[in-house]
Amino acid sequence: MKPYYLTTPIYYANDVPHIGHAYTTIAADVLARWKRLSGARVHFLTGTDEHGAKIAQAAGAAGQTPRAYLDRVVAKFQELWTRLTVTPDDFLRTSDARHIGVVQKIFEKLLKDGHIYLGSYEGWYCVPDETFWSESELKEGKCPTCGRTVERLKEESYFFKLSAFEAPLLAHFEKHPEFLQPKSRAPEIVQFVKMGLRDLSVSRTKVAWGVPVPSNPAHTVYVWFDALINYISALGYDPAAPGALYKEFWPADLHLVGKEIFRFHAVIWPAMLLALGVPLPRTVFAHGWWTVDGEKMSKSRGNVVDPHRMADEFGVDAFRYFLLREVPFGADGDFSAKALLGRYNAELANALGNLLNRVLNLLEKNFDSALLPAGTGDLLPENADWARAYNDALDRTVFHEALDVAFGLVNRANKYAEDTAPWKLVKTDAPRTHAVLTEMARVLKVAAVTLHPFMPTVTEEMWRQLGEPRPLGAEAARALAGGKIQFDPGQKIRKGNPLFPRKEAPKP
Ligand code: MSP
């Protein structure tokens, strides 16, 4: 199986992580876990974006060096990912020496090859914020972040010849329709490139906290130019001698990003790679944004959703599930704790949790907790194609369709329980009842495997309660490849606590 490399954006280190960050990261984690379950070698990268005047200012205000300040704020991201059972293989910080070295080598190579040249940059400068703004970024002629007066300034700057890549980019989009995803967002990028690309200013003389340009240390590298390189610096890319991880995993299979940073990833990044002569990633996928109760999330509105609070209230698994169930990946969506509670009770507690309880109770009461090796075949006939449908949905990053596969089976099993009424049937036909219950248990086994990437903890518990003798991870590859779903001779269930205890709406 092909190795699989996927990335999230690297997050601005001094942001407080919120559901937007959690969304991209959890989506990536689901894919990483699914690929690992299927038996692939996976490299899943996330990290933090740590350069720029704002970070230096925040560090100064805290009376710390940037790196010391960053160690503390970056820990908030790392703690959140651990809490949310996110399993990155690497966490890159742009202030890491291993990253800085690669940025410098790339900058010098592009300079030498004529893709970067020295020119001058003119814009509106906010002195207190030490930030340049373009005309269109200003708010009523003032600095968009602090609202203070800006002045017109000209500074020497290096430029990347982005304009030279219009035709090659358009040719790539044309030849590789899988590059810009989802399809609905591709036209906006194609249009943008067709309108003409301007060379990009890629260095600053006024931002001290950045990667110095080796041949001209009065300049530091523009943060976005620096940040995008993380996707290859993390693999040990070196223009002269690429490292082993780079050789194994590049080009990336998937860069997951939010829609507001699609252009950086779908235009600037591939142009940089083309200039370097490095192959382009297979897909850049831009997902939508969450609003909260219909409003944009912002600190000033005070409506920023804290992922820790959602995990406290509903559990990590249910929170992860909800983010990927509620809206089709790619579209915008509205986050509400009420909707989460609704899905928790209807889908997790009732449909899934109750099915497990029902089946285990009846097996315990009537069959001494034993499963049969095979069921009736009514729900999962031979050659059932749930695995194909599931793999195909995740391959296209259509998470809700993958969840439909699992819940489609769960719902059919619940209906089957109503139709066959095993609690009655057992009085007249015990052998058939045993097969019926085992059939429902087979569906639960498939549910545990398919839902595992989404809800890693609770599905392990399901697996345990089903009495599975081998680890879920060890059996899943076979199941996902379309293998038989059966039980060991003599396998006994181990009833435990309910997976999702019902929750009441909090009192207003
Ligand atoms: N540092 C840059 C990325 C550099 S990548 C080379 C950056 N960082 S960020 O901290 O702002 O995080 C951006 C990620 O969080 C994006 O994927 C973005 O879409 C996601 N979200 C931030 N707010 C969001 C919502 N309200 N809803 C969904 N995702 C959003 O940009």
Residues whose N, C-alpha, C, O or C-beta is under 5 A from the ligand:
A	BS01	MSP	P9 I10 Y11 Y12 D15 G20 H21 Y23 T24 D49 A227 L228 V257 G258 K259 I261 G288 W289 W290 M297
